[in-house]
Amino acid sequence: MKEQLLFSPGHMGGTWHYRARRVIAPHYHADLEFNVVLRGTARYIVKNTRHDLQPGSMIWLFPRQEHVLLDMSRDYEMLIVVARPKLIRQIARTDEASVLRQLDPAGTFVKTLGPGALHDFQTRFRDVAANSAHVDLYNAGLAHLVLAGWYAFLKAGEAPASNLHPSVEKAARLMQTTEAAMSLDQLAETVGLSPSRLSRLFHAQTGVSLVAFRQRQQLGRFFSIYPGNGQHKMLDAALRAGFGSYPQFHRVFVKLIGQSPASYFRRDGSRSSEKTL
């Protein structure tokens, strides 16, 4: 789903330290984004290519690039930086940085930062985030952070990537973007493979089973629907997200989050503060 990110008033983008205690809902947006992995592992599909992320990985996600988060480890942490188009137009003026103005540039935009570069980036990130209450200072720091991140990326080493069968990429994208749940037979027919062939190929190429990937997408949709503030029933949100029953939803929630829904929302309350970048 297309998402309108909620930035603080006057901010030209956002910074966010993400920890894997919440599943990211399927989404895309009109802003340039890049992520830097601090801990744990994750797998993305970007433009028919699977990328395995590890500590030090930096991935750039451009506005018209379809990308799918396959899965992540429970200890996964990353820094997220998002910049509005207006900011990018202001700062990406040299030939080296001009690619940042593109919506869907050719090439692969995943590399691995060395320990020194990763430490420098973390320091810059913390300095920018610490000034979020001062709009002008924050925006100036954000502009520097984006460019510093890009030039660190240009100097970084290449990260491994694996090309995917087009049907696997299409299946992942459909499960991420289709609101209504599709059966395995429907999904297989849509992508042009038999159900058994699709299941085997998907797991072989992504390292994730179809069932596990579908569950993660459903839980992501649940979080996009349910604010945790008592305004909506949890069961209604779970059913709208594609779960067949509350027991099924509860099992998946515990498996992916590590605690029951009731315990999670008692501790964290509303998700609104985490939604704002």
C-alpha positions as CSV (number, residue, x, y, z in Angstrom):
1,M,0.0,0.0,0.0
2,K,1.1,3.6,-0.6
3,E,1.9,5.3,2.6
4,Q,1.9,9.0,3.5
5,L,4.7,9.2,6.0
6,L,4.1,11.4,9.0
7,F,7.1,13.7,9.6
8,S,7.3,16.2,12.4
9,P,6.1,19.7,11.4
10,G,8.7,21.5,9.2
11,H,11.0,18.5,8.9
12,M,12.3,17.6,5.4
13,G,12.4,14.0,6.2
14,G,12.9,11.6,9.1
15,T,15.2,9.4,11.1
16,W,14.2,6.3,12.9
17,H,16.0,3.6,14.9
18,Y,14.1,0.4,14.1
19,R,14.1,-2.7,16.3
20,A,12.4,-5.9,15.3
21,R,9.7,-5.9,17.9
22,R,7.2,-4.7,15.3
23,V,6.6,-6.1,11.8
24,I,6.8,-3.5,9.1
25,A,3.5,-3.2,7.1
26,P,3.8,-3.6,3.3
27,H,4.2,-0.1,1.9
28,Y,5.9,2.3,-0.5
29,H,6.1,6.0,-0.5
30,A,7.3,9.0,-2.6
31,D,10.4,9.7,-0.6
32,L,13.9,8.4,-0.9
33,E,14.8,6.0,1.9
34,F,18.0,4.2,3.0
35,N,18.6,1.8,5.8
36,V,21.8,0.8,7.6
37,V,21.8,-2.5,9.5
38,L,23.2,-2.4,13.0
39,R,22.4,-5.9,14.2
40,G,20.9,-9.2,13.1
41,T,19.9,-10.2,9.5
42,A,17.2,-9.6,7.0
43,R,16.3,-10.4,3.5
44,Y,14.9,-8.0,0.9
45,I,13.7,-8.4,-2.7
46,V,14.3,-5.3,-4.8
47,K,13.6,-5.4,-8.5
48,N,13.7,-9.2,-8.9
49,T,16.9,-9.5,-6.8
50,R,17.2,-11.0,-3.3
51,H,19.6,-9.1,-0.9
52,D,20.8,-10.7,2.3
53,L,21.4,-7.9,4.8
54,Q,23.8,-8.2,7.8
55,P,25.5,-5.7,10.2
56,G,27.0,-2.9,8.1
57,S,24.7,-3.4,5.1
58,M,23.4,-0.2,3.5
59,I,20.4,-0.4,1.2
60,W,18.9,2.5,-0.8
61,L,15.2,2.3,-1.7
62,F,14.1,4.7,-4.4
63,P,10.5,5.9,-4.7
64,R,9.4,3.7,-7.7
65,Q,11.4,0.6,-6.8
66,E,9.2,-2.2,-5.7
67,H,10.8,-3.8,-2.6
68,V,9.6,-6.6,-0.3
69,L,11.0,-7.3,3.1
70,L,11.1,-11.2,3.2
71,D,12.0,-11.7,6.8
72,M,14.2,-10.5,9.7
73,S,15.9,-12.0,12.7
74,R,14.4,-11.2,16.1
75,D,17.5,-9.1,17.0
76,Y,17.4,-7.1,13.8
77,E,18.1,-3.4,14.2
78,M,18.6,-0.8,11.6
79,L,18.8,3.0,11.1
80,I,16.2,4.4,8.7
81,V,16.7,7.7,6.9
82,V,14.0,9.2,4.7
83,A,14.3,12.4,2.7
84,R,11.5,14.3,1.0
85,P,11.9,15.0,-2.8
86,K,12.3,18.7,-2.1
87,L,15.4,18.1,0.1
88,I,16.9,15.8,-2.5
89,R,16.5,18.4,-5.2
90,Q,18.3,20.9,-3.1
91,I,21.3,18.8,-2.1
92,A,21.9,16.3,-5.0
93,R,23.4,18.7,-7.5
94,T,26.7,17.1,-8.4
95,D,27.2,14.3,-11.0
96,E,28.1,11.9,-8.2
97,A,24.9,12.6,-6.3
98,S,22.5,13.1,-9.2
99,V,21.3,9.5,-9.1
100,L,19.5,10.4,-5.8
101,R,17.1,12.5,-7.8
102,Q,16.0,9.5,-9.9
103,L,12.8,7.6,-9.1
104,D,14.0,4.2,-10.3
105,P,17.7,4.2,-11.3
106,A,19.3,1.3,-13.0
107,G,21.7,-0.8,-10.9
108,T,22.0,-2.3,-7.5
109,F,22.0,-0.1,-4.4
110,V,23.1,-2.5,-1.6
111,K,26.6,-2.4,-0.2
112,T,28.4,-3.2,3.1
113,L,30.0,-0.5,5.2
114,G,33.3,-1.2,7.0
115,P,33.5,-0.9,10.8
116,G,34.9,2.6,10.7
117,A,32.3,3.9,8.2
118,L,29.5,2.3,10.1
119,H,30.7,3.9,13.4
120,D,30.9,7.3,11.7
121,F,27.4,7.0,10.2
122,Q,25.9,6.0,13.6
123,T,27.5,9.1,15.2
124,R,26.1,11.4,12.6
125,F,22.7,9.7,12.8
126,R,22.6,10.2,16.6
127,D,23.6,13.9,16.3
128,V,20.9,14.6,13.8
129,A,18.2,12.8,15.8
130,A,19.2,14.6,18.9
131,N,18.3,17.9,17.3
132,S,14.8,16.9,16.2
133,A,13.2,19.7,18.3
134,H,15.1,22.4,16.3
135,V,13.7,22.3,12.8
136,D,16.4,24.3,10.9
137,L,19.2,22.5,12.7
138,Y,17.6,19.1,12.1
139,N,17.0,19.8,8.4
140,A,20.6,20.9,7.9
141,G,21.8,17.8,9.7
142,L,19.5,15.6,7.7
143,A,20.8,17.0,4.4
144,H,24.4,16.3,5.6
145,L,23.4,12.8,6.8
146,V,21.9,11.9,3.4
147,L,25.0,13.1,1.4
148,A,27.4,11.5,3.9
149,G,25.5,8.3,3.6
150,W,25.6,8.4,-0.2
151,Y,29.4,9.0,-0.3
152,A,30.0,6.3,2.2
153,F,27.9,4.0,0.0
154,L,30.0,4.9,-3.1
155,K,33.2,3.9,-1.2
156,A,31.8,0.7,0.3
157,G,32.3,-2.9,-0.8
158,E,29.8,-4.8,-2.9
159,A,27.2,-6.9,-1.1
160,P,26.1,-10.4,-2.4
161,A,22.8,-10.6,-4.3
162,S,20.8,-13.4,-6.0
163,N,18.6,-13.0,-9.0
164,L,15.1,-14.5,-8.6
165,H,12.8,-16.3,-10.9
166,P,10.2,-13.8,-12.2
167,S,7.4,-15.9,-10.8
168,V,8.9,-15.9,-7.3
169,E,9.3,-12.1,-7.4
170,K,5.7,-11.7,-8.6
171,A,4.4,-14.0,-5.9
172,A,6.2,-12.1,-3.2
173,R,4.9,-8.8,-4.6
174,L,1.3,-10.1,-4.8
175,M,1.3,-11.3,-1.2
176,Q,2.7,-8.0,-0.1
177,T,0.3,-5.7,-2.0
178,T,-2.9,-7.7,-2.3
179,E,-5.3,-6.9,0.5
180,A,-7.5,-10.0,0.2
181,A,-5.8,-13.3,1.0
182,M,-5.1,-15.5,-2.0
183,S,-5.0,-19.3,-1.8
184,L,-1.9,-21.1,-2.9
185,D,-3.7,-22.4,-5.9
186,Q,-4.9,-18.8,-6.9
187,L,-1.4,-17.5,-6.3
188,A,0.3,-20.2,-8.4
189,E,-2.2,-19.8,-11.2
190,T,-1.6,-16.0,-11.3
191,V,2.2,-16.4,-11.5
192,G,2.1,-19.3,-14.0
193,L,3.5,-22.2,-11.9
194,S,2.0,-25.2,-10.2
195,P,1.4,-24.9,-6.5
196,S,4.1,-27.4,-5.6
197,R,6.6,-25.9,-8.0
198,L,6.0,-22.4,-6.7
199,S,6.3,-23.5,-3.0
200,R,9.6,-25.3,-3.7
201,L,11.1,-22.5,-5.8
202,F,10.0,-19.7,-3.5
203,H,11.7,-21.4,-0.5
204,A,14.8,-22.3,-2.5
205,Q,15.4,-18.8,-3.8
206,T,14.3,-16.7,-0.9
207,G,15.1,-18.9,2.1
208,V,11.6,-18.3,3.4
209,S,8.6,-20.6,3.0
210,L,5.4,-19.2,1.4
211,V,3.5,-19.8,4.6
212,A,6.0,-17.9,6.7
213,F,6.1,-15.0,4.2
214,R,2.4,-14.8,4.0
215,Q,2.1,-14.7,7.8
216,R,4.6,-11.9,8.1
217,Q,2.6,-9.8,5.5
218,Q,-0.6,-10.5,7.3
219,L,0.9,-9.4,10.6
220,G,2.2,-6.3,9.0
221,R,-1.2,-5.4,7.7
222,F,-2.7,-6.0,11.2
223,F,-0.3,-3.4,12.6
224,S,-1.3,-1.0,9.9
225,I,-5.0,-1.5,10.9
226,Y,-4.9,-1.8,14.6
227,P,-3.7,1.2,16.6
228,G,-3.8,-0.6,20.0
229,N,-5.7,2.3,21.7
230,G,-9.0,0.5,22.2
231,Q,-10.8,2.1,19.2
232,H,-11.0,-1.1,17.2
233,K,-11.4,-4.8,18.2
234,M,-8.3,-6.9,17.8
235,L,-10.2,-9.7,16.2
236,D,-11.8,-7.4,13.6
237,A,-8.3,-6.1,12.7
238,A,-6.9,-9.7,12.5
239,L,-9.6,-10.8,10.2
240,R,-9.2,-7.8,7.9
241,A,-5.5,-8.5,7.8
242,G,-6.2,-11.9,6.3
243,F,-6.1,-14.3,9.3
244,G,-8.7,-17.0,9.3
245,S,-9.4,-16.9,13.1
246,Y,-8.1,-15.4,16.3
247,P,-6.2,-18.5,17.4
248,Q,-4.3,-18.5,14.1
249,F,-3.5,-14.8,14.5
250,H,-2.4,-15.4,18.1
251,R,-0.1,-18.2,17.1
252,V,1.6,-16.1,14.4
253,F,1.8,-13.1,16.7
254,V,3.6,-15.0,19.4
255,K,5.9,-16.7,16.9
256,L,7.0,-13.5,15.2
257,I,6.9,-11.0,18.1
258,G,7.8,-13.3,21.0
259,Q,4.9,-12.5,23.2
260,S,1.1,-12.5,23.2
261,P,-0.9,-9.6,21.6
262,A,-2.3,-8.6,25.0
263,S,1.2,-8.5,26.6
264,Y,2.6,-6.5,23.7
265,F,-0.1,-3.8,23.7
266,R,-0.1,-3.5,27.5
267,R,3.6,-2.7,27.3
268,D,3.7,-0.6,24.2
269,G,0.3,1.0,24.2
270,S,-0.6,2.9,21.0
271,R,1.7,2.5,18.0
272,S,1.2,6.1,16.9
273,S,4.5,7.3,18.3
274,E,6.5,4.7,16.4
275,K,4.6,5.5,13.2
276,T,6.0,9.0,13.0
277,L,9.4,9.3,11.4
